[in-house]
Amino acid sequence: MGDQPIERVAGSSKDLSRTSKRNLSKKRVILFFVSIAIGLLLWQGIVSIFKLPAFILPSPLQVARRFITAIQDGLIQRHLFITLLEVVLGLAAGAILATLTGYLLAKSPSAEKLVSPYLIASQAIPIVAIAPLLVIWFGPGLLSKVLICSLTVFFPILINTVVGLREVPQDLHYLMRSLRATPAKTLWYLEVPSALPIFLGGLRVGATPSVIGAIVGELVGSDRGLGFLINVGRGQYDTALVFVAVITLVIMASSLYGLVLLIERRLLAWQTWRS
């Protein structure tokens, strides 16, 4: 009987916490839409005050009409699918390669010292400078875009993988050895759960740049994709079409980031600080 008031207090505190989280989520949604509305009003105000022609800066209404026309024609869907395919394949390939390389470097300090100068040098070279070479070597097709996306996401995921694996307490390694755990079991039951939060953080950081990598590749040389659509709009002085492609890219990048965040929350649901 004496424990019931404590349980009730604990239950009521959890309810208050859930209610506060819901209210905070509602406030964030409201602030998001308010921010969008203010941005659109400022945009329309600039167009109206300076009387800018549509080929320089179209109004929000003109962009919305062009968006609807592009959707009805199937233009956005065709090019969006190509860019999304490049991003997904590039992100997956880059994440797998970075994870394997990061595991090897975390286990071998000598290998890290040997490879690190090349990794640092690769980050000093802008992806815009590498993209034309990849298009020349591998053609303007899907492969070159996937490679550009992979290079874009490779470094942040690699660094987070190395850091995550090295953050595993050494005492836990000693414990696994005392239990005579095989390297595979140590990897699966100790290193993966311990490094997973930091690894997923790197994946979240690399999700948005992967879209940038695909667009850079398409702008350099391609006959399809949202980057190609931007080039078409620019060449035809159809600035509204450029805005349509850019807005589509923003939506795609935000959706990809949200998907990675959702996966992160699901995989890390066991952590108490996530509850």
CORPE-V867767 format. One record per pair of residues at least 24 apart in sequence whose C-alpha atoms are under 7 Angstrom apart, sorted by sequence separation. I is the first residue (numbers start at 0). GAP is how many residues later the second one is. If there is no record, write none. Layout:
# CORPE-V867767
i: (I | I)
gap: (GAP | GAP)
This chain:
# CORPE-V867767
i: (164 | 167 | 164 | 163 | 160 | 163 | 163 | 159 | 160 | 159 | 156 | 159 | 210 | 156 | 207 | 155 | 156 | 156 | 206 | 207 | 155 | 206 | 152 | 203 | 85 | 89 | 93 | 97 | 101 | 105 | 152 | 203 | 88 | 89 | 92 | 93 | 100 | 101 | 104 | 151 | 152 | 203 | 90 | 98 | 102 | 151 | 85 | 86 | 89 | 90 | 93 | 94 | 97 | 98 | 101 | 102 | 105 | 85 | 89 | 93 | 97 | 101 | 105 | 148 | 151 | 86 | 90 | 94 | 98 | 148 | 199 | 147 | 148 | 147 | 144 | 147 | 144 | 139 | 140 | 139 | 130 | 134 | 127 | 131 | 130 | 90 | 86 | 86 | 86 | 85 | 82 | 82 | 81 | 82 | 78 | 79 | 78 | 79 | 78 | 65 | 65 | 62 | 66 | 61 | 62 | 57 | 62 | 54 | 56 | 57 | 54 | 55 | 54 | 53)
gap: (26 | 26 | 30 | 31 | 34 | 34 | 35 | 38 | 38 | 39 | 42 | 42 | 42 | 45 | 45 | 46 | 46 | 49 | 49 | 49 | 50 | 50 | 53 | 53 | 56 | 56 | 56 | 56 | 56 | 56 | 56 | 56 | 57 | 57 | 57 | 57 | 57 | 57 | 57 | 57 | 57 | 57 | 58 | 58 | 58 | 58 | 59 | 59 | 59 | 59 | 59 | 59 | 59 | 59 | 59 | 59 | 59 | 60 | 60 | 60 | 60 | 60 | 60 | 61 | 61 | 62 | 62 | 62 | 62 | 64 | 64 | 65 | 65 | 66 | 69 | 69 | 72 | 81 | 81 | 82 | 86 | 86 | 88 | 88 | 89 | 119 | 123 | 124 | 127 | 128 | 131 | 142 | 143 | 143 | 145 | 145 | 146 | 146 | 147 | 174 | 175 | 177 | 177 | 178 | 180 | 181 | 181 | 182 | 182 | 182 | 183 | 183 | 184 | 185)
